[in-house]
Amino acid sequence: MLLDYLVTDAFASSKGKIGFPADYMEGYAYLQNKMYGAQKGKFYTEKDVQFWMPARLLDISSTELNYIAARCGN
Amino acid sequence: MYWYLRSKGHQQMYYPEEKAPAWRLSEIGLTPESSGTSTGHRGIFMANYAPWMLRLGYYAKDSFLMQVAKAAIIGRVQEFPGIPYQYGKNNGIREIRFSPA
């Protein structure tokens, strides 16, 4: 749910320039959302960008800063 | 102890009673997981519609829907005590060490 919102927020804020193909996901019972990462997406002009959200990737002092991360190439 | 929890093997836990404004623990703005788990001890509510509302607002160029989505996700994560809202009858569960489901 949260990741779906964050990825969608990036998509909307970038007017579609950041986007990842989604798969169907059902959380708990019947709570449907989109799931990302099974297919590569795009980041502005970068293609084949892999959605990548490992735990503790960033150490942020504020709990109010959200981010999504992706990697491309090597 | 509530029979459902006892049947799961839970042990009785105690937490000091706290008072909180009703709006802090309200399930307004959340959708139920299913009809079967929306009442009684299994009241399970989420804001999983928020990303869909955001997509709708984006494609419909409706900033109000996008604001509703943002409010739903922030409210759900920041304030709501957990998917079974009955457990949140005290503010203890709102503390940062309890990760919301």
Backbone of each chain as nested JSON, in Angstrom:
{
  "chains": [
    {"id": "A", "residues": [
      {"number": 1, "name": "MET", "atoms": {"N": [0.833, -1.197, 0.0], "CA": [0.0, 0.0, 0.0], "C": [0.862, 1.239, 0.0]}},
      {"number": 2, "name": "LEU", "atoms": {"N": [1.843, 1.257, 0.899], "CA": [2.693, 2.441, 0.987], "C": [3.554, 2.591, -0.246]}},
      {"number": 3, "name": "LEU", "atoms": {"N": [4.173, 1.497, -0.684], "CA": [5.028, 1.576, -1.868], "C": [4.212, 1.945, -3.093]}},
      {"number": 4, "name": "ASP", "atoms": {"N": [3.006, 1.416, -3.191], "CA": [2.138, 1.767, -4.312], "C": [1.901, 3.268, -4.314]}},
      {"number": 5, "name": "TYR", "atoms": {"N": [1.63, 3.819, -3.138], "CA": [1.38, 5.263, -3.074], "C": [2.645, 6.044, -3.444]}},
      {"number": 6, "name": "LEU", "atoms": {"N": [3.797, 5.633, -2.919], "CA": [5.026, 6.391, -3.181], "C": [5.393, 6.367, -4.66]}},
      {"number": 7, "name": "VAL", "atoms": {"N": [5.262, 5.198, -5.283], "CA": [5.582, 5.107, -6.71], "C": [4.582, 5.929, -7.521]}},
      {"number": 8, "name": "THR", "atoms": {"N": [3.321, 5.867, -7.141], "CA": [2.302, 6.656, -7.845], "C": [2.537, 8.142, -7.644]}},
      {"number": 9, "name": "ASP", "atoms": {"N": [2.978, 8.509, -6.442], "CA": [3.272, 9.916, -6.169], "C": [4.398, 10.406, -7.065]}},
      {"number": 10, "name": "ALA", "atoms": {"N": [5.44, 9.566, -7.225], "CA": [6.544, 9.938, -8.108], "C": [6.057, 10.046, -9.55]}},
      {"number": 11, "name": "PHE", "atoms": {"N": [5.19, 9.13, -9.938], "CA": [4.641, 9.151, -11.294], "C": [3.857, 10.431, -11.539]}},
      {"number": 12, "name": "ALA", "atoms": {"N": [2.987, 10.782, -10.591], "CA": [2.147, 11.97, -10.758], "C": [2.984, 13.244, -10.692]}},
      {"number": 13, "name": "SER", "atoms": {"N": [3.906, 13.301, -9.765], "CA": [4.711, 14.508, -9.609], "C": [5.613, 14.743, -10.812]}},
      {"number": 14, "name": "SER", "atoms": {"N": [6.082, 13.664, -11.423], "CA": [6.954, 13.797, -12.587], "C": [6.153, 13.81, -13.884]}},
      {"number": 15, "name": "LYS", "atoms": {"N": [4.833, 13.832, -13.771], "CA": [3.925, 13.811, -14.926], "C": [4.236, 12.629, -15.835]}},
      {"number": 16, "name": "GLY", "atoms": {"N": [4.438, 11.492, -15.224], "CA": [4.612, 10.267, -15.988], "C": [6.041, 9.961, -16.396]}},
      {"number": 17, "name": "LYS", "atoms": {"N": [6.991, 10.857, -16.083], "CA": [8.366, 10.627, -16.521], "C": [9.057, 9.552, -15.671]}},
      {"number": 18, "name": "ILE", "atoms": {"N": [8.597, 9.351, -14.454], "CA": [9.102, 8.263, -13.63], "C": [7.973, 7.242, -13.543]}},
      {"number": 19, "name": "GLY", "atoms": {"N": [8.233, 6.026, -13.984], "CA": [7.155, 5.046, -13.938], "C": [7.675, 3.631, -13.976]}},
      {"number": 20, "name": "PHE", "atoms": {"N": [6.953, 2.738, -13.322], "CA": [7.339, 1.341, -13.282], "C": [6.12, 0.491, -13.598]}},
      {"number": 21, "name": "PRO", "atoms": {"N": [6.289, -0.549, -14.446], "CA": [5.161, -1.446, -14.717], "C": [4.766, -2.16, -13.428]}},
      {"number": 22, "name": "ALA", "atoms": {"N": [3.491, -2.42, -13.289], "CA": [2.993, -2.974, -12.03], "C": [2.365, -4.339, -12.232]}},
      {"number": 23, "name": "ASP", "atoms": {"N": [2.362, -5.074, -11.133], "CA": [1.636, -6.338, -11.088], "C": [0.537, -6.219, -10.042]}},
      {"number": 24, "name": "TYR", "atoms": {"N": [-0.38, -7.164, -10.078], "CA": [-1.489, -7.168, -9.127], "C": [-1.019, -7.701, -7.785]}},
      {"number": 25, "name": "MET", "atoms": {"N": [-1.487, -7.067, -6.739], "CA": [-1.122, -7.525, -5.397], "C": [-2.333, -7.433, -4.501]}},
      {"number": 26, "name": "GLU", "atoms": {"N": [-2.475, -8.424, -3.629], "CA": [-3.585, -8.389, -2.683], "C": [-3.004, -8.483, -1.274]}},
      {"number": 27, "name": "GLY", "atoms": {"N": [-3.241, -7.461, -0.473], "CA": [-2.735, -7.47, 0.891], "C": [-3.811, -7.956, 1.836]}},
      {"number": 28, "name": "TYR", "atoms": {"N": [-3.431, -8.694, 2.862], "CA": [-4.396, -9.237, 3.816], "C": [-5.505, -9.929, 3.04]}},
      {"number": 29, "name": "ALA", "atoms": {"N": [-6.752, -9.496, 3.158], "CA": [-7.823, -10.089, 2.36], "C": [-8.466, -9.013, 1.503]}},
      {"number": 30, "name": "TYR", "atoms": {"N": [-8.386, -9.127, 0.256], "CA": [-9.075, -8.285, -0.714], "C": [-8.584, -6.849, -0.809]}},
      {"number": 31, "name": "LEU", "atoms": {"N": [-7.518, -6.481, -0.087], "CA": [-7.022, -5.111, -0.208], "C": [-6.058, -5.071, -1.376]}},
      {"number": 32, "name": "GLN", "atoms": {"N": [-6.529, -4.542, -2.503], "CA": [-5.771, -4.646, -3.747], "C": [-4.912, -3.422, -3.991]}},
      {"number": 33, "name": "ASN", "atoms": {"N": [-3.707, -3.663, -4.388], "CA": [-2.814, -2.575, -4.769], "C": [-1.939, -3.044, -5.921]}},
      {"number": 34, "name": "LYS", "atoms": {"N": [-1.12, -2.114, -6.417], "CA": [-0.157, -2.485, -7.444], "C": [1.19, -2.772, -6.788]}},
      {"number": 35, "name": "MET", "atoms": {"N": [1.896, -3.718, -7.366], "CA": [3.207, -4.096, -6.859], "C": [4.242, -3.832, -7.94]}},
      {"number": 36, "name": "TYR", "atoms": {"N": [5.376, -3.32, -7.542], "CA": [6.397, -2.902, -8.526], "C": [7.676, -3.701, -8.32]}},
      {"number": 37, "name": "GLY", "atoms": {"N": [8.462, -3.8, -9.373], "CA": [9.779, -4.411, -9.277], "C": [9.984, -5.619, -10.16]}},
      {"number": 38, "name": "ALA", "atoms": {"N": [8.901, -6.249, -10.607], "CA": [9.061, -7.437, -11.438], "C": [9.494, -7.08, -12.856]}},
      {"number": 39, "name": "GLN", "atoms": {"N": [9.195, -5.843, -13.269], "CA": [9.609, -5.404, -14.61], "C": [10.32, -4.066, -14.477]}},
      {"number": 40, "name": "LYS", "atoms": {"N": [11.21, -3.786, -15.413], "CA": [11.964, -2.542, -15.342], "C": [11.097, -1.372, -15.815]}},
      {"number": 41, "name": "GLY", "atoms": {"N": [11.426, -0.214, -15.293], "CA": [10.66, 0.979, -15.642], "C": [11.533, 2.053, -16.241]}},
      {"number": 42, "name": "LYS", "atoms": {"N": [11.088, 3.28, -16.105], "CA": [11.84, 4.384, -16.692], "C": [11.984, 5.497, -15.663]}},
      {"number": 43, "name": "PHE", "atoms": {"N": [13.077, 6.241, -15.829], "CA": [13.344, 7.403, -14.99], "C": [13.763, 8.512, -15.937]}},
      {"number": 44, "name": "TYR", "atoms": {"N": [12.838, 9.354, -16.325], "CA": [13.045, 10.397, -17.324], "C": [13.613, 9.748, -18.584]}},
      {"number": 45, "name": "THR", "atoms": {"N": [14.82, 10.046, -18.978], "CA": [15.334, 9.486, -20.232], "C": [15.976, 8.13, -20.036]}},
      {"number": 46, "name": "GLU", "atoms": {"N": [16.162, 7.717, -18.8], "CA": [16.774, 6.405, -18.527], "C": [15.742, 5.306, -18.711]}},
      {"number": 47, "name": "LYS", "atoms": {"N": [16.116, 4.3, -19.48], "CA": [15.223, 3.16, -19.663], "C": [15.778, 1.973, -18.89]}},
      {"number": 48, "name": "ASP", "atoms": {"N": [14.994, 0.917, -18.786], "CA": [15.41, -0.317, -18.099], "C": [15.934, -0.018, -16.7]}},
      {"number": 49, "name": "VAL", "atoms": {"N": [15.166, 0.727, -15.97], "CA": [15.52, 1.074, -14.601], "C": [14.826, 0.089, -13.661]}},
      {"number": 50, "name": "GLN", "atoms": {"N": [15.598, -0.486, -12.783], "CA": [15.066, -1.497, -11.859], "C": [14.646, -0.842, -10.554]}},
      {"number": 51, "name": "PHE", "atoms": {"N": [13.397, -0.953, -10.204], "CA": [12.895, -0.481, -8.911], "C": [13.611, -1.245, -7.809]}},
      {"number": 52, "name": "TRP", "atoms": {"N": [14.173, -0.534, -6.847], "CA": [15.068, -1.174, -5.872], "C": [14.921, -0.487, -4.536]}},
      {"number": 53, "name": "MET", "atoms": {"N": [14.39, -1.171, -3.561], "CA": [14.133, -0.554, -2.265], "C": [14.668, -1.43, -1.139]}},
      {"number": 54, "name": "PRO", "atoms": {"N": [15.975, -1.594, -1.02], "CA": [16.49, -2.395, 0.093], "C": [16.3, -1.657, 1.413]}},
      {"number": 55, "name": "ALA", "atoms": {"N": [16.169, -2.416, 2.479], "CA": [15.991, -1.803, 3.787], "C": [17.233, -1.003, 4.148]}},
      {"number": 56, "name": "ARG", "atoms": {"N": [17.011, 0.093, 4.817], "CA": [18.116, 0.931, 5.315], "C": [19.043, 1.412, 4.208]}},
      {"number": 57, "name": "LEU", "atoms": {"N": [18.49, 1.635, 3.027], "CA": [19.307, 2.193, 1.945], "C": [19.792, 3.587, 2.325]}},
      {"number": 58, "name": "LEU", "atoms": {"N": [18.876, 4.364, 2.876], "CA": [19.222, 5.714, 3.285], "C": [19.021, 5.855, 4.786]}},
      {"number": 59, "name": "ASP", "atoms": {"N": [19.818, 6.687, 5.39], "CA": [19.68, 6.993, 6.808], "C": [19.196, 8.433, 6.894]}},
      {"number": 60, "name": "ILE", "atoms": {"N": [17.907, 8.597, 7.196], "CA": [17.302, 9.925, 7.168], "C": [16.883, 10.299, 8.577]}},
      {"number": 61, "name": "SER", "atoms": {"N": [17.169, 11.524, 8.965], "CA": [16.881, 11.935, 10.335], "C": [15.404, 12.239, 10.548]}},
      {"number": 62, "name": "SER", "atoms": {"N": [14.681, 12.546, 9.475], "CA": [13.27, 12.887, 9.632], "C": [12.402, 11.744, 9.144]}},
      {"number": 63, "name": "THR", "atoms": {"N": [11.314, 11.479, 9.867], "CA": [10.393, 10.434, 9.432], "C": [9.435, 10.958, 8.376]}},
      {"number": 64, "name": "GLU", "atoms": {"N": [9.526, 12.253, 8.06], "CA": [8.554, 12.836, 7.122], "C": [9.091, 12.91, 5.707]}},
      {"number": 65, "name": "LEU", "atoms": {"N": [10.309, 12.425, 5.468], "CA": [10.865, 12.445, 4.121], "C": [10.711, 11.06, 3.516]}},
      {"number": 66, "name": "ASN", "atoms": {"N": [10.021, 10.984, 2.39], "CA": [9.819, 9.709, 1.719], "C": [10.663, 9.646, 0.459]}},
      {"number": 67, "name": "TYR", "atoms": {"N": [10.962, 8.455, 0.036], "CA": [11.716, 8.32, -1.204], "C": [11.396, 6.982, -1.849]}},
      {"number": 68, "name": "ILE", "atoms": {"N": [11.637, 6.919, -3.145], "CA": [11.709, 5.625, -3.813], "C": [13.073, 5.578, -4.504]}},
      {"number": 69, "name": "ALA", "atoms": {"N": [13.548, 4.385, -4.711], "CA": [14.887, 4.238, -5.284], "C": [14.858, 3.227, -6.414]}},
      {"number": 70, "name": "ALA", "atoms": {"N": [15.775, 3.414, -7.337], "CA": [15.894, 2.474, -8.446], "C": [17.349, 2.466, -8.89]}},
      {"number": 71, "name": "ARG", "atoms": {"N": [17.732, 1.407, -9.598], "CA": [19.092, 1.352, -10.11], "C": [19.067, 0.997, -11.58]}},
      {"number": 72, "name": "CYS", "atoms": {"N": [20.154, 1.376, -12.238], "CA": [20.223, 1.178, -13.684], "C": [21.653, 0.816, -14.044]}},
      {"number": 73, "name": "GLY", "atoms": {"N": [21.82, -0.069, -14.988], "CA": [23.163, -0.433, -15.42], "C": [23.854, -1.292, -14.375]}},
      {"number": 74, "name": "ASN", "atoms": {"N": [25.142, -1.121, -14.225], "CA": [25.918, -1.934, -13.284], "C": [25.962, -1.323, -11.908]}}
    ]},
    {"id": "B", "residues": [
      {"number": 1, "name": "MET", "atoms": {"N": [-10.068, -12.401, 29.442], "CA": [-9.409, -12.093, 28.182], "C": [-10.353, -12.425, 27.036]}},
      {"number": 2, "name": "TYR", "atoms": {"N": [-10.321, -11.638, 26.013], "CA": [-11.191, -11.814, 24.86], "C": [-11.001, -13.199, 24.268]}},
      {"number": 3, "name": "TRP", "atoms": {"N": [-12.057, -13.922, 24.023], "CA": [-11.966, -15.337, 23.645], "C": [-11.165, -15.564, 22.375]}},
      {"number": 4, "name": "TYR", "atoms": {"N": [-11.285, -14.619, 21.433], "CA": [-10.594, -14.822, 20.161], "C": [-9.087, -14.826, 20.345]}},
      {"number": 5, "name": "LEU", "atoms": {"N": [-8.615, -13.895, 21.174], "CA": [-7.172, -13.834, 21.408], "C": [-6.706, -15.027, 22.223]}},
      {"number": 6, "name": "ARG", "atoms": {"N": [-7.557, -15.439, 23.18], "CA": [-7.177, -16.606, 23.993], "C": [-7.06, -17.838, 23.1]}},
      {"number": 7, "name": "SER", "atoms": {"N": [-7.956, -17.947, 22.141], "CA": [-7.92, -19.116, 21.251], "C": [-6.66, -19.142, 20.401]}},
      {"number": 8, "name": "LYS", "atoms": {"N": [-6.057, -17.961, 20.229], "CA": [-4.814, -17.892, 19.463], "C": [-3.602, -18.114, 20.346]}},
      {"number": 9, "name": "GLY", "atoms": {"N": [-3.834, -18.258, 21.637], "CA": [-2.722, -18.511, 22.548], "C": [-2.062, -17.259, 23.092]}},
      {"number": 10, "name": "HIS", "atoms": {"N": [-2.74, -16.103, 22.912], "CA": [-2.144, -14.873, 23.436], "C": [-2.178, -14.866, 24.952]}},
      {"number": 11, "name": "GLN", "atoms": {"N": [-1.209, -14.198, 25.523], "CA": [-1.182, -13.984, 26.97], "C": [-1.749, -12.595, 27.246]}},
      {"number": 12, "name": "GLN", "atoms": {"N": [-2.35, -12.466, 28.413], "CA": [-2.9, -11.166, 28.791], "C": [-1.776, -10.155, 28.917]}},
      {"number": 13, "name": "MET", "atoms": {"N": [-1.976, -8.98, 28.299], "CA": [-0.993, -7.918, 28.423], "C": [-1.687, -6.715, 29.042]}},
      {"number": 14, "name": "TYR", "atoms": {"N": [-0.953, -5.937, 29.771], "CA": [-1.524, -4.753, 30.406], "C": [-0.796, -3.512, 29.953]}},
      {"number": 15, "name": "TYR", "atoms": {"N": [-1.557, -2.452, 29.772], "CA": [-0.978, -1.161, 29.395], "C": [-1.779, -0.102, 30.119]}},
      {"number": 16, "name": "PRO", "atoms": {"N": [-1.11, 0.924, 30.632], "CA": [-1.839, 1.955, 31.373], "C": [-2.899, 2.609, 30.497]}},
      {"number": 17, "name": "GLU", "atoms": {"N": [-4.042, 2.857, 31.071], "CA": [-5.116, 3.495, 30.32], "C": [-4.739, 4.931, 29.997]}},
      {"number": 18, "name": "GLU", "atoms": {"N": [-5.052, 5.342, 28.766], "CA": [-4.824, 6.727, 28.383], "C": [-6.115, 7.281, 27.818]}},
      {"number": 19, "name": "LYS", "atoms": {"N": [-6.24, 8.572, 27.883], "CA": [-7.383, 9.229, 27.257], "C": [-6.899, 9.922, 25.994]}},
      {"number": 20, "name": "ALA", "atoms": {"N": [-7.718, 9.854, 24.969], "CA": [-7.352, 10.494, 23.709], "C": [-8.607, 11.047, 23.066]}},
      {"number": 21, "name": "PRO", "atoms": {"N": [-8.475, 12.12, 22.295], "CA": [-9.65, 12.624, 21.568], "C": [-10.155, 11.567, 20.6]}},
      {"number": 22, "name": "ALA", "atoms": {"N": [-11.459, 11.511, 20.441], "CA": [-12.063, 10.458, 19.621], "C": [-11.548, 10.487, 18.19]}},
      {"number": 23, "name": "TRP", "atoms": {"N": [-11.252, 11.682, 17.659], "CA": [-10.839, 11.759, 16.268], "C": [-9.488, 11.08, 16.039]}},
      {"number": 24, "name": "ARG", "atoms": {"N": [-8.685, 10.974, 17.102], "CA": [-7.374, 10.332, 16.961], "C": [-7.5, 8.854, 16.602]}},
      {"number": 25, "name": "LEU", "atoms": {"N": [-8.563, 8.226, 17.096], "CA": [-8.718, 6.778, 16.924], "C": [-9.837, 6.458, 15.937]}},
      {"number": 26, "name": "SER", "atoms": {"N": [-10.29, 7.459, 15.218], "CA": [-11.422, 7.255, 14.33], "C": [-11.018, 6.465, 13.099]}},
      {"number": 27, "name": "GLU", "atoms": {"N": [-11.942, 5.653, 12.617], "CA": [-11.703, 4.895, 11.393], "C": [-12.256, 5.621, 10.169]}},
      {"number": 28, "name": "ILE", "atoms": {"N": [-12.637, 6.873, 10.325], "CA": [-13.121, 7.657, 9.192], "C": [-12.018, 7.738, 8.15]}},
      {"number": 29, "name": "GLY", "atoms": {"N": [-12.4, 7.554, 6.885], "CA": [-11.404, 7.678, 5.825], "C": [-10.714, 6.37, 5.505]}},
      {"number": 30, "name": "LEU", "atoms": {"N": [-11.112, 5.306, 6.174], "CA": [-10.505, 4.004, 5.912], "C": [-11.551, 3.076, 5.324]}},
      {"number": 31, "name": "THR", "atoms": {"N": [-11.104, 2.155, 4.511], "CA": [-12.036, 1.189, 3.94], "C": [-11.816, -0.17, 4.594]}},
      {"number": 32, "name": "PRO", "atoms": {"N": [-12.868, -0.955, 4.716], "CA": [-12.716, -2.258, 5.355], "C": [-12.026, -3.254, 4.426]}},
      {"number": 33, "name": "GLU", "atoms": {"N": [-11.354, -4.179, 5.037], "CA": [-10.686, -5.242, 4.295], "C": [-11.711, -6.103, 3.578]}},
      {"number": 34, "name": "SER", "atoms": {"N": [-12.742, -6.486, 4.276], "CA": [-13.798, -7.291, 3.679], "C": [-15.028, -7.155, 4.555]}},
      {"number": 35, "name": "SER", "atoms": {"N": [-16.158, -7.644, 4.073], "CA": [-17.369, -7.524, 4.879], "C": [-17.253, -8.361, 6.147]}},
      {"number": 36, "name": "GLY", "atoms": {"N": [-16.638, -9.529, 6.019], "CA": [-16.541, -10.413, 7.172], "C": [-15.645, -9.892, 8.277]}},
      {"number": 37, "name": "THR", "atoms": {"N": [-14.657, -9.098, 7.908], "CA": [-13.718, -8.607, 8.918], "C": [-13.883, -7.121, 9.163]}},
      {"number": 38, "name": "SER", "atoms": {"N": [-15.064, -6.59, 8.906], "CA": [-15.248, -5.161, 9.137], "C": [-15.987, -4.887, 10.437]}},
      {"number": 39, "name": "THR", "atoms": {"N": [-16.397, -5.944, 11.111], "CA": [-17.147, -5.737, 12.355], "C": [-16.526, -6.573, 13.462]}},
      {"number": 40, "name": "GLY", "atoms": {"N": [-16.98, -6.313, 14.639], "CA": [-16.576, -7.118, 15.787], "C": [-15.094, -6.987, 16.084]}},
      {"number": 41, "name": "HIS", "atoms": {"N": [-14.522, -8.043, 16.535], "CA": [-13.138, -7.99, 16.977], "C": [-12.168, -7.868, 15.816]}},
      {"number": 42, "name": "ARG", "atoms": {"N": [-12.647, -8.116, 14.613], "CA": [-11.718, -8.147, 13.479], "C": [-11.833, -6.896, 12.622]}},
      {"number": 43, "name": "GLY", "atoms": {"N": [-12.273, -5.791, 13.212], "CA": [-12.409, -4.578, 12.414], "C": [-11.078, -4.218, 11.759]}},
      {"number": 44, "name": "ILE", "atoms": {"N": [-10.937, -4.532, 10.505], "CA": [-9.666, -4.315, 9.811], "C": [-9.893, -3.265, 8.736]}},
      {"number": 45, "name": "PHE", "atoms": {"N": [-9.234, -2.146, 8.882], "CA": [-9.446, -1.009, 7.996], "C": [-8.119, -0.5, 7.469]}},
      {"number": 46, "name": "MET", "atoms": {"N": [-8.127, -0.108, 6.221], "CA": [-6.9, 0.368, 5.589], "C": [-7.216, 1.547, 4.673]}},
      {"number": 47, "name": "ALA", "atoms": {"N": [-6.156, 2.216, 4.254], "CA": [-6.32, 3.275, 3.263], "C": [-5.724, 2.827, 1.943]}},
      {"number": 48, "name": "ASN", "atoms": {"N": [-5.961, 1.556, 1.595], "CA": [-5.342, 1.03, 0.389], "C": [-5.881, 1.659, -0.884]}},
      {"number": 49, "name": "TYR", "atoms": {"N": [-6.984, 2.385, -0.775], "CA": [-7.527, 3.054, -1.956], "C": [-6.71, 4.291, -2.326]}},
      {"number": 50, "name": "ALA", "atoms": {"N": [-5.827, 4.721, -1.419], "CA": [-5.111, 5.986, -1.623], "C": [-4.33, 6.029, -2.942]}},
      {"number": 51, "name": "PRO", "atoms": {"N": [-3.536, 4.994, -3.29], "CA": [-2.826, 5.078, -4.582], "C": [-3.78, 5.12, -5.763]}},
      {"number": 52, "name": "TRP", "atoms": {"N": [-4.9, 4.401, -5.667], "CA": [-5.868, 4.414, -6.762], "C": [-6.488, 5.8, -6.9]}},
      {"number": 53, "name": "MET", "atoms": {"N": [-6.788, 6.427, -5.755], "CA": [-7.369, 7.774, -5.767], "C": [-6.371, 8.759, -6.365]}},
      {"number": 54, "name": "LEU", "atoms": {"N": [-5.095, 8.545, -6.042], "CA": [-4.06, 9.43, -6.586], "C": [-3.985, 9.281, -8.107]}},
      {"number": 55, "name": "ARG", "atoms": {"N": [-4.05, 8.041, -8.592], "CA": [-4.029, 7.812, -10.035], "C": [-5.238, 8.444, -10.702]}},
      {"number": 56, "name": "LEU", "atoms": {"N": [-6.392, 8.26, -10.075], "CA": [-7.622, 8.845, -10.624], "C": [-7.496, 10.357, -10.739]}},
      {"number": 57, "name": "GLY", "atoms": {"N": [-7.031, 10.972, -9.632], "CA": [-6.904, 12.423, -9.618], "C": [-5.916, 12.917, -10.656]}},
      {"number": 58, "name": "TYR", "atoms": {"N": [-4.837, 12.155, -10.847], "CA": [-3.833, 12.547, -11.828], "C": [-4.421, 12.506, -13.234]}},
      {"number": 59, "name": "TYR", "atoms": {"N": [-5.075, 11.395, -13.581], "CA": [-5.594, 11.26, -14.95], "C": [-6.799, 12.158, -15.181]}},
      {"number": 60, "name": "ALA", "atoms": {"N": [-7.569, 12.4, -14.132], "CA": [-8.738, 13.276, -14.286], "C": [-8.382, 14.741, -14.081]}},
      {"number": 61, "name": "LYS", "atoms": {"N": [-7.125, 15.018, -13.792], "CA": [-6.645, 16.379, -13.496], "C": [-7.503, 16.987, -12.377]}},
      {"number": 62, "name": "ASP", "atoms": {"N": [-7.721, 16.185, -11.361], "CA": [-8.552, 16.611, -10.235], "C": [-7.668, 16.684, -8.991]}},
      {"number": 63, "name": "SER", "atoms": {"N": [-7.264, 17.888, -8.633], "CA": [-6.337, 18.022, -7.51], "C": [-6.999, 17.66, -6.186]}},
      {"number": 64, "name": "PHE", "atoms": {"N": [-8.324, 17.805, -6.11], "CA": [-9.01, 17.454, -4.872], "C": [-8.843, 15.965, -4.567]}},
      {"number": 65, "name": "LEU", "atoms": {"N": [-9.033, 15.126, -5.566], "CA": [-8.867, 13.685, -5.348], "C": [-7.44, 13.363, -4.934]}},
      {"number": 66, "name": "MET", "atoms": {"N": [-6.48, 14.065, -5.506], "CA": [-5.084, 13.823, -5.152], "C": [-4.823, 14.238, -3.707]}},
      {"number": 67, "name": "GLN", "atoms": {"N": [-5.439, 15.322, -3.278], "CA": [-5.283, 15.751, -1.882], "C": [-5.943, 14.754, -0.929]}},
      {"number": 68, "name": "VAL", "atoms": {"N": [-7.08, 14.218, -1.331], "CA": [-7.759, 13.213, -0.505], "C": [-6.862, 11.995, -0.345]}},
      {"number": 69, "name": "ALA", "atoms": {"N": [-6.23, 11.589, -1.435], "CA": [-5.333, 10.425, -1.379], "C": [-4.176, 10.689, -0.441]}},
      {"number": 70, "name": "LYS", "atoms": {"N": [-3.612, 11.871, -0.538], "CA": [-2.466, 12.197, 0.312], "C": [-2.885, 12.22, 1.789]}},
      {"number": 71, "name": "ALA", "atoms": {"N": [-4.025, 12.816, 2.055], "CA": [-4.506, 12.875, 3.439], "C": [-4.759, 11.473, 3.976]}},
      {"number": 72, "name": "ALA", "atoms": {"N": [-5.282, 10.599, 3.121], "CA": [-5.598, 9.241, 3.562], "C": [-4.332, 8.49, 3.944]}},
      {"number": 73, "name": "ILE", "atoms": {"N": [-3.306, 8.584, 3.137], "CA": [-2.109, 7.796, 3.4], "C": [-1.346, 8.351, 4.588]}},
      {"number": 74, "name": "ILE", "atoms": {"N": [-1.288, 9.669, 4.708], "CA": [-0.585, 10.268, 5.844], "C": [-1.34, 9.969, 7.127]}},
      {"number": 75, "name": "GLY", "atoms": {"N": [-2.648, 10.128, 7.091], "CA": [-3.453, 9.871, 8.271], "C": [-3.363, 8.428, 8.706]}},
      {"number": 76, "name": "ARG", "atoms": {"N": [-3.365, 7.531, 7.781], "CA": [-3.342, 6.105, 8.114], "C": [-2.008, 5.722, 8.739]}},
      {"number": 77, "name": "VAL", "atoms": {"N": [-0.927, 6.246, 8.205], "CA": [0.386, 5.842, 8.692], "C": [0.728, 6.576, 9.982]}},
      {"number": 78, "name": "GLN", "atoms": {"N": [0.374, 7.854, 10.02], "CA": [0.801, 8.67, 11.159], "C": [0.029, 8.351, 12.421]}},
      {"number": 79, "name": "GLU", "atoms": {"N": [-1.281, 8.202, 12.266], "CA": [-2.109, 8.256, 13.461], "C": [-2.779, 6.942, 13.802]}},
      {"number": 80, "name": "PHE", "atoms": {"N": [-3.067, 6.138, 12.81], "CA": [-3.931, 5.006, 13.089], "C": [-3.175, 3.925, 13.836]}},
      {"number": 81, "name": "PRO", "atoms": {"N": [-3.767, 3.353, 14.839], "CA": [-3.019, 2.444, 15.7], "C": [-2.736, 1.078, 15.097]}},
      {"number": 82, "name": "GLY", "atoms": {"N": [-3.492, 0.649, 14.13], "CA": [-3.249, -0.684, 13.594], "C": [-4.496, -1.196, 12.924]}},
      {"number": 83, "name": "ILE", "atoms": {"N": [-4.382, -2.294, 12.183], "CA": [-5.532, -2.722, 11.397], "C": [-6.732, -3.097, 12.263]}},
      {"number": 84, "name": "PRO", "atoms": {"N": [-6.559, -3.718, 13.396], "CA": [-7.739, -3.904, 14.239], "C": [-7.893, -2.692, 15.134]}},
      {"number": 85, "name": "TYR", "atoms": {"N": [-8.823, -1.823, 14.798], "CA": [-8.84, -0.544, 15.485], "C": [-9.254, -0.684, 16.935]}},
      {"number": 86, "name": "GLN", "atoms": {"N": [-9.866, -1.825, 17.27], "CA": [-10.214, -2.017, 18.68], "C": [-8.975, -2.04, 19.547]}},
      {"number": 87, "name": "TYR", "atoms": {"N": [-7.874, -2.53, 19.006], "CA": [-6.667, -2.588, 19.817], "C": [-6.165, -1.186, 20.114]}},
      {"number": 88, "name": "GLY", "atoms": {"N": [-6.65, -0.237, 19.338], "CA": [-6.151, 1.121, 19.498], "C": [-6.989, 1.964, 20.419]}},
      {"number": 89, "name": "LYS", "atoms": {"N": [-7.653, 1.333, 21.333], "CA": [-8.479, 2.108, 22.244], "C": [-7.63, 2.93, 23.189]}},
      {"number": 90, "name": "ASN", "atoms": {"N": [-6.331, 2.682, 23.182], "CA": [-5.462, 3.567, 23.941], "C": [-4.361, 4.062, 23.023]}},
      {"number": 91, "name": "ASN", "atoms": {"N": [-3.814, 5.194, 23.387], "CA": [-2.82, 5.812, 22.527], "C": [-1.476, 5.116, 22.556]}},
      {"number": 92, "name": "GLY", "atoms": {"N": [-1.355, 4.129, 23.47], "CA": [-0.055, 3.478, 23.578], "C": [0.396, 2.92, 22.237]}},
      {"number": 93, "name": "ILE", "atoms": {"N": [-0.567, 2.418, 21.485], "CA": [-0.193, 1.765, 20.234], "C": [0.237, 2.801, 19.198]}},
      {"number": 94, "name": "ARG", "atoms": {"N": [-0.046, 4.056, 19.433], "CA": [0.347, 5.07, 18.477], "C": [1.818, 5.418, 18.604]}},
      {"number": 95, "name": "GLU", "atoms": {"N": [2.452, 4.959, 19.671], "CA": [3.849, 5.338, 19.843], "C": [4.686, 4.69, 18.756]}},
      {"number": 96, "name": "ILE", "atoms": {"N": [5.857, 5.267, 18.518], "CA": [6.647, 4.904, 17.357], "C": [7.115, 3.451, 17.428]}},
      {"number": 97, "name": "ARG", "atoms": {"N": [7.217, 2.888, 18.617], "CA": [7.772, 1.548, 18.692], "C": [6.781, 0.487, 18.237]}},
      {"number": 98, "name": "PHE", "atoms": {"N": [5.499, 0.858, 18.141], "CA": [4.515, -0.08, 17.597], "C": [4.421, 0.191, 16.107]}},
      {"number": 99, "name": "SER", "atoms": {"N": [4.863, -0.738, 15.293], "CA": [4.785, -0.489, 13.853], "C": [3.373, -0.769, 13.393]}},
      {"number": 100, "name": "PRO", "atoms": {"N": [2.748, 0.154, 12.699], "CA": [1.366, -0.063, 12.275], "C": [1.297, -1.13, 11.203]}},
      {"number": 101, "name": "ALA", "atoms": {"N": [0.288, -1.94, 11.264], "CA": [0.108, -2.988, 10.255], "C": [-0.412, -2.383, 8.971]}}
    ]}
  ]
}
